[in-house]
Amino acid sequence: MSTGQPNPFPRLLADIGGTNARFALETAPGVLEDIDVLPCKDYPTLVDAIRSYLERAATRAVHHAAIGIANPVTGDYVQMTNHHWAFSIEATRRELGFATLLLLNDFTALAMSLPFLPADELVQVGGGEPRHGAKALIGAGTGLGVSGLLPHGGGWVAIAGEGGHVAFAPGNEEEVALWRYAQRRFGEHVSAERFLSGPGLELIFDALAEADGEAAGQLPAAAISERGLSGSCPRCAQTLALFCGMLGNAAANLAVTLGAVGGVYIGGGIVPRFGELFAQSPFRARFEAKGRFRDYTRALPVYVIHSAYPALTGVQAALREHLGERDA
């Protein structure tokens, strides 16, 4: 939402997930400064978090702001799916004194960053060369984000959606057992996000523990990842392997849906931390296991995003476009 003010700097940019809120100031076109990460749990409201950041940054007045948020943005009211913050966009704009407060889905913002990511911040995992065409984006963190980028009129259009909540599709008997375990926990609908997220790592681990006759709820996601990567815990390593295989299946489903000849990009906070293990995991084999369409998926390049704050670049682009449209 905007009022009819000029477009000065600095501008506030934010990428808000279920766990952390990342902030930056755009002090000149394309120049991001004062990047900071605040834990969402430390602040009762979004306004409190923004005010805390602006006080830390000790900046002059901000008139324009844009936020990518891990949530659908379909109107003025936002109730976060994986955190307790709930707010009116317009009331928040007025309370903070902004002329503009633009909200968009965090993975829509991340998708808008894809054309601007430098090659040295991308690690390719299989496939050939990208062609001009749609790009797919998927990433696991507190939840599962999904988006895409479509070429249009010499530029790009980002897809706003909630693809993390599609029904989980098990691909083998082991995954069928996991799906049944999740159904007992959550009811009839089991989304892909139930497994492909931080809480999903815990769910997979718990299902494996129960199958072995042991108690669930023994390890948080961070410990599962750490022990799985080090090889010190066989069940943790099995959890990561299952996670990567299921992600490969989900990424391939997205790729064939969008016709992602421009490549498939993996963001989020989990996979980039896997390093070489991800390239050696079942991910690529499951990504290519598309039966009669195997040759199609085999050719598609997959890139793991290793940029520190890529969504902020996308938020910056979205705000620039928004202000330009408004001024036109």
N, C-alpha and C positions, 0 to 999 in steps of 0.2 A: 504494500500500500504506500501511496506517495502523496505529497502535497506539491504545490507548484514552486518549489525552491530551486535555486541554481545547484550545480553539482560539484561542490568543493571537496577537497581532501582535508584531513584523512577520512577514510571510509572504514567502517567496522565490518570485518568478515568473520564468520564463525562456521564451524563444522561440529555439530552436536550429535553424539551417539548416545547409547544407553548408559555408557560408563563415564566417558570423558567429553568435555567441551573444549574445543580447540579454537583459539581466537588469534586474530592478526589485525593490524592496521595497514590498509593500503594508503601510503603517504604520497604517492605519485603514480601515474599510470603504470601498472605492472610491478610496482615496488612494494613488497610486503615486509613489514617490520613488527617488532614487539610480539612475536609469536609466543603464545603461552598455552598451557594445557591445564585445565582445572577439573577436578573430579566432580561430576554432577551431584554425587551424594552429599557434598559439602554445602550445598546451597538449596534453600527451600524452594526457590523459584528461578525461572530463567532470568527475570529482571535482576535478582540478587547476583547471579553469576556474571551478567554483563556489567553491572555496576562495579563489582569487585575487579573485573579485568580492566575496566577503564580507569579506575583509581590506581591500579598497579602501573598501567601504562603512562599515567600522568599526561594524557594527551589534551590537546585543545578540543574544542567542541566537535562532535561528530554529527553530521546531518543525514548521512546515508549509510544504511546497513543492509547486509544480506546474510542469511543463515541457511545452511544446509542442515537438515534435521532428519534423524532416523525415524521417519514416520510418514504416513500419507499426509499430503497438504491439499485438502479438497475444499476448503472454505476458510472462514475467519478463525474458527476454533480448532485448536490442536490439543489432543490428549495423547501423550507419548505412549507407545506400545510397550517399550522396555524400560520405562522410567516413570516416576510419578508426576513430572511436570505437566501442567495443563494450563492453557492461556489463550486469550484472544489476541490475534496479531495486531489488530487496530488499537486495542487498549494498551498493549505493550509499546507500540510505536508512540502513542501519546504520552504514556508514563515516562518514557526515556527521552522525549523531546526530539525524536528523529523526524526528518521530513519524509524519509523513505525507510520502510522496513520490508524487505523482500524475503519470503520464506519459500524454500523448495526442498524436495526430498534429497537426502544426503547423497544417494547414489545417482540421482539425476545430476547433481552438482559434480560428482566424481566423473560421470560420463562426459560432461562438458569439458573436463580437463584433458581428456585423452589425446586430442590433436596437439596439445602443447607439452606433453611429457617428453623430456629428452631421452634419447636412446639408452644412455648409460644408467637410467633409472628403471629400465625394463629388463627382465630376464626371460628369455624365450625358453619354453618347454615344449619342444617338438613342433612338427608341422613345417610348412614351407614359407614362402614369402606372402605377405598380405597383398590383397588386391584392393582397388578402390571399391568401397561398398560398406555395408553395415558393420559396425563393431559391437560386440557383446561384452557386457560387464557383469561380473558376479563376485561377491566377496563375503566372507564370514567374519563376524566380530561378535558383539553382544547378540546380534540377530544375523539374518542373511539378506544382504542387499542385492538387488538385481536391476539392471537397466540396460540401455543400449543407445547407440548413436547412429542416426541415419543421415546419409548425404542429402542435401536439399539446397538448390539454388546457389551453388558455389560455397555453401557453408554446411552446417550440421544442425540437426534437430535431435535433442535428447528425449528419450522415452521416460515418462514418469509412470511407475507402476509399483506393485507390491508382489513381485514374482517369488519372493521368499516364502510366501504363504500358499503356493501351489501344493497339491497333494504329493507327499513323498512317494517315489516309485522304486520299490526294492528291485534289485537286479539279480539276486541269487538267493539261495536258501538262508545263508547267514543273515542277509539283510531282511528277509522275510521275518526271521526270528526277532530282529531288532524292532521292526515295524509292529509286530504283535505286542512286544513289551511296551512300546510307546502307546499303543492303543489302550492297553490296560491302565496306563497312567493318565492319559489325556482324553480318552474318548474316541469316537469314530474317526474324526478328521485328524490326521497326522501330517503336518506340513513339512516341507523340506527343511525349514528353519529349525525344527525340533532337533534335527541331527547336525545340520551344517551351521554351527554357531559355537560360541564358548559353552553355553549350557548344553549344547548338543554333544560336545566331547564328554561331558560328565554323564549324559544320558547313555551314550554308547558304553562307557566304562562300567556304569552301574548294571547295564543289561548283561555284559560279559561276566561281571561278578556274580550276579544272580544265577546265571547259567552254570557257574562253578560252585553254587551252593554257599556263596559268601554274602555278607551284608553290603548293601549299596550305600552310596553317599560318603565314601571314604576319602575321596580326593577332589580338590577343585581343579578347574580346567588348566590353570597355569602349571600346577604340579604335574598333571597328566602330560602336558606338552613337554615340560622339562625332562621328565623321566623317560618319556618315549623317545625323545631326541637323543638322550644320552645312552639309551639301551639298558638302563638299570632296572627297568620294570617291563617284563614281557607283555603284561596286559595293557600297559600304557602304549607300548609300541604297536600292539594289535589295534588299539583304539585309533591311533593316528593313521594306520594303514586303511582301516575301514572308512574313516572320515575322508581321506584323500580319494578313495575309490568312489564313494558316493558323490563327492564333489565333481569328479570327472563325469559321472553320469548326468548330473544336473547341468553342468556347463555345456555338455554336448546337446542336451535337450534344448537349451537356450540358443545355442549356435545354429541348430537346424531350423528352429522356429524363426529366427531373425534372418537367416541366410548370411551369417557373419563372416563373409569372405575377407573383411578387413581385419579379422583377428578377434580373439577372445581374451579379455583382460581380467585378471584376478586381483582384486583389492582386498580391503578389510584388514583387520589387525592380526589375524591368525596365520594364514599361509605364508606371508613374507618372512615370518620368523622360523619357518621350517627349513629354509636354506636348501642344501643339496638333497636332503631327505625327500623333499617334494618331487624333485626330478626323478628320483629312484623309486617313488611310491607307485601304487596302482593307478594313479590319476590318469596318466596318458593312455594306458591300455583301455581303461573304462571309457575315456573320452572317445576313443576310436571305435569302440565296440558297438557299432550301429548297423550290424547286419548288412543288408543290401546297400546301405549308405556309408559303408566303412571308408571307401575311397574319398568321399566328400569330407568327412571329419578328419581323416588322416592328413589331408592337405592343409587344414586350418592351423595357423600359428596360435599358440597360447602364450600370453605374456603375464608374468607376475610383476605387479607394480611395487617398486621399492622406493618411491618418493616418500619423503617424510610427511608432507602435508598436501597431498595432491588435490583433495576436495576443496581446499581453500583457493586453489587456482581456478577450479570450476565455479565456485561461488563468485569469485572476482569477475569472471567472464559473464556470468548470469546477471550480475548487478550492472555491469557496463551495458549489456544489451537492453536491460530493463530501462535504464535511464535514457539510452539513445532512442528507444521506442517512444518513451514518454515525451521526449523533447522534439521528436520529428513532427 
